[in-house]
Amino acid sequence: MKKTILSTFIFASFNIFAFAQTTIKPDLQISKMVDEVSAKNLEATVRKLVSFKTRHTLSDTTSKTTGIGAARNWIKAEMERYAAASGGRMKVEFDTFTQPAGGRIDKPTVLKNVLAILKGTDPNDTRIYMVSGHYDSRVNDIMNASSVEPGAVDDASGTALSMDLARVMSRRAFPSTIIFMAVAGEEQGLNGSTNVAKRAKAENWNIDAMLNNDIVGNTYGMETGLKDNRSIRVFSEGVPSTAIASKNDTLAARRAGIAINSLVGNGGENDSPSRQLARYIKEVGERYVAQLDVKMIYRRDRFLRGGDQTPFLQQGFTAVRFTEMNEDFNRQHQDVRKENGVDYGDVPDAADYDYIQKISRMNLSVLANLALAPAEPQNVGVITSGLTNKTALKWEAPKTGKKPAGYYVLMRETISPYWEKKFYVTDTQATMDYSKDNYFFAVQSVDEQGHESLPVVPKPIR
């Protein structure tokens, strides 16, 4: 499977513009990895996770064949098997903590996330990219830890995705670090992801992007009768979570007010870091995966629902959630049964493994492109010291990692959800013959092979 995209790029040196139609050729290394993601392996992993009968967060931890303890031990062992092919670059660990009683946890409970950490090869590149699924499951009664709870789509699908990416990508080297996660306690209150996010904040992890995959294995909407095996939703928040401060923290509240006023006052409600990540995912994912339509959803998550991206957003990291286009609510959070001729329960036979493969390939292409790219440009600004119908931008080269070959200045109309043009420059400044009042701009680093960093939206400067 190979795909090219024809896009209109505008290549420019400083103040000198030349227009050209350019073919973006996918990186052959990334294309090869994409092709190695296996529907057969994904199905085998989902069915193995289902075989533990229940993966409820409060289920048995001592059995070797049943319960969440057996499931997490198997996940860790599989990840360690993949790590054996990494030449020592990938290490696998339990992120272990005790969740106190409260809410959906009825007693203090030891929980374990599985982290497979593929260390970056560049000691000067501190960036971390994360992909995650949650391996716990549930039925109708959230506190029922003993019933059969297959959890094939919610969320063995996301767990299998994270694991298969670890299998494929552990054989390669990347300048940046990639962490493949399977987290626990999602159904009980995002417990596992909250622990990792707080740990990352406390230990100053430089997380550039977190991809949460939760419910990515179904293509049939029971209520509507729609079947869609090419669309995937990416949920991204607008105003950053960290801009909403505690009322008791006067300084934080003042800073939050300044951040929100700056964002809204300049029309940047759709230009948060997570929205930039979502745009990047659409561009790169559709570049590498045929018959894929990434649907940007301008919400942190669905109504009445939450996901493991949220704790990372709350800690100030950039994160998004992937979920299938049409959810089957007869399958989710249901006791396995047949009622009035209708089948209920999240069973493996109802999952679409070719679809899971497609979404896995999309995740891989994004992670690989980011991990191979130079870091983002720093201190990106749009000069506002005078009235003009042009746009003057300036920025600094990234402080760590490899030096970019150049930069893309991205531009779109204010009503457009996607970046529409790219201006290539080799300097760290550019003056565009387009008004800053009429368009949105961003800047991203790019290397000689065409791997792009995440875009950075400029801040007004004088």
C-alpha positions as CSV (number, residue, x, y, z in Angstrom):
1,M,0.0,0.0,0.0
2,K,1.5,3.3,-1.1
3,K,-0.2,6.6,-1.6
4,T,0.8,10.0,-2.8
5,I,-1.0,13.3,-2.2
6,L,-1.0,16.2,-4.7
7,S,-1.0,19.4,-2.8
8,T,-0.5,23.0,-3.7
9,F,2.7,24.2,-2.0
10,I,4.1,27.6,-2.2
11,F,7.9,27.5,-1.8
12,A,9.5,30.8,-0.9
13,S,12.7,32.3,0.1
14,F,12.5,35.4,2.3
15,N,10.3,37.9,0.5
16,I,10.7,36.1,-2.9
17,F,7.9,33.8,-3.9
18,A,7.7,31.0,-6.5
19,F,4.6,28.9,-7.0
20,A,4.7,25.2,-7.7
21,Q,2.6,22.1,-7.8
22,T,4.4,19.5,-5.6
23,T,3.9,15.8,-5.1
24,I,4.4,14.7,-1.5
25,K,6.0,11.3,-1.5
26,P,5.5,9.3,1.6
27,D,8.7,8.2,3.4
28,L,9.4,4.6,2.2
29,Q,10.5,3.6,5.7
30,I,7.2,4.8,7.2
31,S,5.3,3.1,4.4
32,K,7.0,-0.2,5.1
33,M,6.2,0.0,8.8
34,V,2.6,0.9,7.9
35,D,2.3,-2.2,5.7
36,E,3.6,-4.4,8.5
37,V,0.7,-3.6,10.8
38,S,-1.3,-6.8,10.8
39,A,-5.0,-7.4,11.0
40,K,-4.3,-11.0,11.9
41,N,-2.1,-10.0,14.8
42,L,-4.6,-7.4,16.0
43,E,-7.4,-10.0,16.0
44,A,-5.2,-12.5,17.8
45,T,-4.5,-9.9,20.5
46,V,-8.1,-8.9,20.9
47,R,-9.2,-12.5,21.2
48,K,-6.5,-13.3,23.8
49,L,-7.5,-10.3,25.9
50,V,-11.1,-11.5,25.7
51,S,-10.1,-15.0,26.8
52,F,-9.3,-13.6,30.3
53,K,-13.2,-13.5,30.7
54,T,-13.0,-10.3,32.7
55,R,-10.6,-7.4,32.8
56,H,-12.5,-5.4,35.3
57,T,-10.2,-3.1,37.3
58,L,-11.4,-4.8,40.6
59,S,-11.3,-8.4,39.3
60,D,-8.9,-11.2,40.3
61,T,-5.2,-10.4,40.3
62,T,-3.9,-13.9,41.4
63,S,-5.2,-16.2,38.7
64,K,-3.0,-17.0,35.7
65,T,-5.9,-17.4,33.4
66,T,-8.7,-15.1,34.5
67,G,-9.0,-11.5,35.6
68,I,-7.1,-8.2,35.2
69,G,-4.0,-9.6,36.8
70,A,-3.6,-12.3,34.2
71,A,-4.3,-9.8,31.5
72,R,-1.7,-7.3,32.5
73,N,0.9,-10.0,33.0
74,W,0.3,-11.3,29.5
75,I,0.4,-7.8,28.0
76,K,3.8,-7.1,29.7
77,A,5.2,-10.4,28.6
78,E,4.2,-9.8,25.0
79,M,5.7,-6.3,25.1
80,E,8.9,-7.8,26.5
81,R,8.9,-10.3,23.6
82,Y,8.7,-7.4,21.1
83,A,11.5,-5.5,23.0
84,A,13.8,-8.4,22.4
85,A,14.0,-7.3,18.7
86,S,14.9,-3.7,19.7
87,G,18.6,-4.1,20.4
88,G,18.1,-3.0,24.0
89,R,16.3,0.3,23.0
90,M,12.9,-0.7,24.3
91,K,12.3,-1.4,28.0
92,V,9.0,-2.6,29.4
93,E,7.8,-1.8,32.9
94,F,4.7,-1.8,35.2
95,D,3.7,1.7,36.3
96,T,2.3,0.5,39.7
97,F,0.3,2.6,42.1
98,T,-2.4,2.2,44.8
99,Q,-5.7,3.8,43.9
100,P,-7.5,4.8,47.1
101,A,-11.1,4.0,47.8
102,G,-13.6,6.4,46.4
103,G,-16.0,6.8,43.5
104,R,-16.0,3.6,41.5
105,I,-13.2,2.1,43.6
106,D,-14.7,0.4,46.6
107,K,-11.4,-0.4,48.4
108,P,-7.7,0.6,48.0
109,T,-6.6,-1.2,44.9
110,V,-3.2,-1.8,43.3
111,L,-3.3,-0.9,39.7
112,K,-0.7,-1.5,37.0
113,N,-0.2,0.3,33.7
114,V,2.1,-1.3,31.1
115,L,4.6,1.0,29.5
116,A,6.9,-0.1,26.7
117,I,9.4,2.7,26.3
118,L,11.3,2.9,23.0
119,K,14.2,5.2,23.8
120,G,15.2,7.8,21.2
121,T,18.6,7.5,19.7
122,D,19.4,11.3,19.9
123,P,20.6,12.1,23.5
124,N,19.8,15.8,22.7
125,D,16.3,15.1,21.7
126,T,14.1,14.9,24.8
127,R,10.7,14.7,23.0
128,I,8.3,11.9,24.0
129,Y,5.4,10.6,21.9
130,M,2.7,8.4,23.4
131,V,0.1,6.0,22.1
132,S,-2.4,4.4,24.4
133,G,-5.4,2.1,24.9
134,H,-7.0,0.9,28.1
135,Y,-7.1,-2.8,28.9
136,D,-9.8,-2.9,31.6
137,S,-13.4,-3.7,30.7
138,R,-16.9,-3.5,32.2
139,V,-20.6,-4.5,31.8
140,N,-23.8,-2.8,32.7
141,D,-23.1,-2.6,36.5
142,I,-19.8,-0.7,36.8
143,M,-19.0,-2.4,40.1
144,N,-19.6,-5.9,38.8
145,A,-16.1,-7.4,38.7
146,S,-17.0,-11.1,38.2
147,S,-19.3,-11.3,35.1
148,V,-17.9,-12.1,31.7
149,E,-16.8,-8.8,30.3
150,P,-15.2,-9.3,26.9
151,G,-14.4,-5.7,26.1
152,A,-13.4,-6.5,22.6
153,V,-13.9,-3.1,21.1
154,D,-13.9,-1.1,24.4
155,D,-11.0,-1.3,24.6
156,A,-9.1,-4.4,23.6
157,S,-9.1,-2.7,20.2
158,G,-7.1,0.2,21.4
159,T,-4.8,-2.0,23.5
160,A,-4.1,-4.3,20.6
161,L,-3.3,-1.2,18.4
162,S,-0.8,0.1,20.9
163,M,0.8,-3.4,21.2
164,D,1.0,-4.0,17.5
165,L,2.7,-0.6,17.0
166,A,5.2,-1.6,19.6
167,R,5.8,-4.8,17.7
168,V,6.5,-3.0,14.5
169,M,8.3,0.1,15.6
170,S,10.6,-1.5,18.2
171,R,12.6,-2.9,15.3
172,R,13.4,0.6,14.1
173,A,15.3,3.6,15.6
174,F,13.9,7.1,16.1
175,P,15.6,10.2,17.4
176,S,12.7,10.8,19.8
177,T,11.3,8.5,22.4
178,I,8.0,6.6,21.8
179,I,6.0,5.1,24.7
180,F,3.4,2.4,23.9
181,M,0.9,2.2,26.8
182,A,-1.9,-0.1,28.0
183,V,-3.6,1.6,31.0
184,A,-5.9,0.3,33.7
185,G,-8.8,1.8,35.5
186,E,-10.3,3.8,32.6
187,E,-13.8,2.6,33.3
188,Q,-13.5,3.3,37.0
189,G,-12.5,7.0,36.5
190,L,-9.5,7.3,34.3
191,N,-7.3,6.1,37.1
192,G,-4.4,4.6,35.2
193,S,-3.9,7.5,32.8
194,T,-4.2,10.0,35.6
195,N,-1.3,8.4,37.4
196,V,0.9,8.4,34.3
197,A,0.0,12.0,33.5
198,K,0.8,13.2,37.0
199,R,4.0,11.2,37.0
200,A,5.0,12.7,33.7
201,K,4.3,16.2,35.0
202,A,6.2,15.6,38.2
203,E,9.2,14.1,36.4
204,N,9.2,16.8,33.6
205,W,8.6,14.4,30.7
206,N,8.7,16.4,27.5
207,I,5.5,14.9,26.0
208,D,5.0,16.4,22.6
209,A,1.8,14.5,21.7
210,M,-0.4,11.8,23.3
211,L,-2.7,9.7,21.1
212,N,-5.5,7.9,23.0
213,N,-7.3,5.1,21.1
214,D,-10.6,4.1,22.8
215,I,-13.3,2.2,20.9
216,V,-11.7,1.9,17.5
217,G,-13.0,-1.5,16.3
218,N,-16.6,-1.2,15.2
219,T,-17.9,0.0,11.8
220,Y,-21.7,-0.5,12.2
221,G,-24.1,1.9,13.8
222,M,-27.0,-0.2,15.1
223,E,-29.5,2.6,15.5
224,T,-28.8,4.2,12.1
225,G,-27.9,1.2,10.1
226,L,-24.8,3.0,8.8
227,K,-21.7,1.1,8.1
228,D,-18.5,3.2,7.8
229,N,-15.1,1.5,7.6
230,R,-13.1,4.5,6.4
231,S,-13.9,7.3,8.9
232,I,-12.3,7.9,12.3
233,R,-13.1,10.7,14.7
234,V,-10.3,12.7,16.3
235,F,-11.6,14.6,19.3
236,S,-9.5,17.7,20.3
237,E,-10.2,20.5,22.8
238,G,-10.3,24.2,21.9
239,V,-9.5,26.3,24.9
240,P,-6.7,24.4,26.7
241,S,-7.6,22.8,30.0
242,T,-4.7,24.5,31.7
243,A,-6.3,27.9,30.9
244,I,-9.1,27.1,33.3
245,A,-7.6,27.9,36.7
246,S,-8.8,27.4,40.3
247,K,-10.9,30.3,41.7
248,N,-8.7,30.0,44.8
249,D,-5.5,30.6,42.9
250,T,-5.5,34.3,42.1
251,L,-2.2,34.3,40.1
252,A,-3.2,31.2,38.1
253,A,-6.6,32.7,37.5
254,R,-5.1,36.0,36.2
255,R,-2.7,34.1,33.9
256,A,-5.6,31.9,32.7
257,G,-7.6,35.0,32.0
258,I,-4.7,36.5,30.0
259,A,-4.3,33.2,28.0
260,I,-8.0,32.9,27.2
261,N,-8.3,36.6,26.2
262,S,-5.3,36.3,23.9
263,L,-6.7,33.1,22.4
264,V,-10.2,34.4,21.9
265,G,-9.2,38.0,21.1
266,N,-7.1,36.9,18.2
267,G,-9.6,34.4,16.8
268,G,-7.6,31.4,17.9
269,E,-10.4,29.3,19.5
270,N,-9.6,26.5,17.0
271,D,-5.9,26.8,17.3
272,S,-5.0,25.1,20.6
273,P,-2.1,22.7,20.6
274,S,-4.5,19.8,20.5
275,R,-6.3,21.2,17.4
276,Q,-3.0,21.6,15.7
277,L,-2.2,17.9,16.5
278,A,-5.6,16.9,15.0
279,R,-4.9,18.8,11.8
280,Y,-1.5,17.1,11.6
281,I,-3.1,13.7,12.1
282,K,-5.5,14.3,9.2
283,E,-2.8,15.4,6.9
284,V,-0.2,12.7,7.7
285,G,-2.7,9.9,8.3
286,E,-4.4,10.3,5.0
287,R,-1.1,10.6,3.3
288,Y,-0.1,7.1,4.3
289,V,-3.4,5.2,4.6
290,A,-5.7,4.7,1.7
291,Q,-9.5,5.1,2.0
292,L,-9.2,6.9,5.3
293,D,-11.2,10.0,6.3
294,V,-10.1,11.6,9.5
295,K,-13.0,13.6,10.9
296,M,-12.0,16.4,13.2
297,I,-14.4,16.8,16.1
298,Y,-14.2,20.1,17.9
299,R,-14.8,18.6,21.4
300,R,-12.6,17.1,24.1
301,D,-14.8,14.1,24.0
302,R,-18.4,12.9,23.4
303,F,-21.4,13.9,25.5
304,L,-21.5,12.2,29.0
305,R,-18.2,10.4,28.2
306,G,-14.5,10.8,29.0
307,G,-11.2,9.3,28.0
308,D,-7.6,8.8,28.9
309,Q,-6.5,11.9,26.9
310,T,-8.2,14.2,29.5
311,P,-5.7,13.7,32.4
312,F,-2.9,14.6,30.0
313,L,-4.7,17.7,28.8
314,Q,-5.2,18.7,32.5
315,Q,-1.5,18.4,33.1
316,G,-0.8,20.7,30.1
317,F,0.2,18.1,27.5
318,T,-1.1,18.0,24.0
319,A,-3.5,15.0,23.5
320,V,-6.4,13.8,21.4
321,R,-8.8,10.9,21.3
322,F,-9.6,8.5,18.5
323,T,-13.0,6.8,18.4
324,E,-14.9,5.0,15.6
325,M,-17.4,6.9,13.6
326,N,-20.5,4.9,14.6
327,E,-20.6,3.4,18.0
328,D,-22.8,0.3,18.7
329,F,-24.3,0.9,22.1
330,N,-25.8,-2.6,22.1
331,R,-22.3,-3.8,22.5
332,Q,-20.7,-1.2,24.8
333,H,-20.9,-1.7,28.6
334,Q,-23.4,-4.5,28.2
335,D,-23.9,-7.9,29.9
336,V,-23.5,-10.6,27.2
337,R,-27.0,-11.8,26.3
338,K,-29.7,-12.1,23.7
339,E,-32.9,-10.1,24.3
340,N,-35.9,-9.9,22.0
341,G,-33.7,-11.3,19.2
342,V,-31.0,-8.6,19.7
343,D,-27.4,-9.5,20.6
344,Y,-25.8,-7.5,23.4
345,G,-22.2,-7.6,24.6
346,D,-18.8,-6.5,23.5
347,V,-17.8,-9.8,21.9
348,P,-14.8,-10.3,19.5
349,D,-16.9,-11.6,16.6
350,A,-18.6,-8.2,16.3
351,A,-15.3,-6.3,15.8
352,D,-13.9,-5.3,12.3
353,Y,-10.2,-6.2,12.3
354,D,-9.5,-4.7,8.9
355,Y,-10.8,-1.4,10.4
356,I,-8.6,-1.7,13.5
357,Q,-5.7,-2.3,11.1
358,K,-6.5,0.9,9.2
359,I,-6.7,3.0,12.4
360,S,-3.5,1.4,13.7
361,R,-1.7,2.3,10.5
362,M,-2.8,5.9,10.8
363,N,-1.5,6.0,14.4
364,L,1.9,4.6,13.3
365,S,2.3,7.0,10.4
366,V,1.7,10.0,12.7
367,L,4.0,8.7,15.5
368,A,6.8,7.9,13.0
369,N,6.6,11.2,11.2
370,L,6.7,13.1,14.4
371,A,9.5,11.0,16.0
372,L,11.6,11.4,12.9
373,A,11.0,15.1,12.4
374,P,13.0,18.0,13.9
375,A,11.6,19.7,17.0
376,E,9.1,22.6,16.7
377,P,10.4,26.1,16.1
378,Q,10.7,28.2,19.2
379,N,9.3,31.6,20.1
380,V,7.2,31.9,17.0
381,G,5.7,35.4,16.7
382,V,3.7,37.6,14.4
383,I,4.9,41.2,14.4
384,T,2.2,43.7,15.3
385,S,4.1,46.9,15.8
386,G,2.5,48.6,12.8
387,L,-0.5,48.6,10.6
388,T,0.2,46.7,7.3
389,N,-1.5,44.5,4.8
390,K,1.4,42.0,5.0
391,T,2.3,39.5,7.7
392,A,5.8,39.5,9.2
393,L,6.7,36.4,11.2
394,K,9.9,35.4,13.0
395,W,11.0,32.5,15.2
396,E,14.0,30.6,16.5
397,A,15.4,27.3,15.6
398,P,14.7,24.4,18.0
399,K,17.1,24.3,20.9
400,T,17.5,20.5,20.9
401,G,17.7,17.7,18.5
402,K,18.7,17.8,14.8
403,K,18.8,21.0,12.9
404,P,15.8,21.5,10.5
405,A,16.5,21.8,6.8
406,G,13.9,24.5,6.7
407,Y,10.5,25.5,7.8
408,Y,6.9,25.6,6.5
409,V,4.9,28.7,7.1
410,L,1.3,27.4,7.1
411,M,-1.7,29.5,6.1
412,R,-5.4,29.2,6.0
413,E,-8.5,31.3,5.7
414,T,-10.1,32.1,9.1
415,I,-13.2,30.0,8.2
416,S,-11.1,27.0,7.1
417,P,-10.6,24.0,9.5
418,Y,-7.5,22.9,7.7
419,W,-4.2,24.4,6.6
420,E,-4.5,25.3,2.9
421,K,-1.0,26.4,1.8
422,K,2.6,25.9,2.9
423,F,5.4,28.4,2.2
424,Y,8.9,26.8,2.5
425,V,11.6,29.0,3.9
426,T,15.2,28.4,5.1
427,D,15.4,31.5,7.2
428,T,13.9,32.0,10.6
429,Q,11.7,34.9,9.4
430,A,9.3,35.5,6.6
431,T,7.1,38.3,5.3
432,M,4.0,37.2,3.6
433,D,2.0,39.2,1.0
434,Y,-1.2,38.2,2.9
435,S,-2.8,40.2,5.8
436,K,-2.5,38.8,9.3
437,D,-6.0,40.2,9.8
438,N,-7.4,37.9,7.1
439,Y,-5.6,34.6,7.6
440,F,-4.3,32.3,10.3
441,F,-0.6,31.3,10.2
442,A,1.6,28.7,11.9
443,V,5.2,27.5,11.5
444,Q,6.6,24.0,11.6
445,S,10.1,22.6,11.2
446,V,10.9,20.1,8.4
447,D,14.0,17.9,7.7
448,E,15.5,17.0,4.3
449,Q,13.3,13.9,4.1
450,G,10.1,15.9,4.6
451,H,9.2,14.9,8.1
452,E,7.3,17.8,9.7
453,S,7.1,18.9,13.3
454,L,3.8,19.9,14.9
455,P,2.8,23.4,13.8
456,V,3.2,26.3,16.2
457,V,0.8,29.3,16.1
458,P,2.5,32.7,16.4
459,K,1.9,35.0,19.4
460,P,1.6,38.7,18.8
461,I,4.9,40.5,19.4
462,R,6.1,44.1,18.9
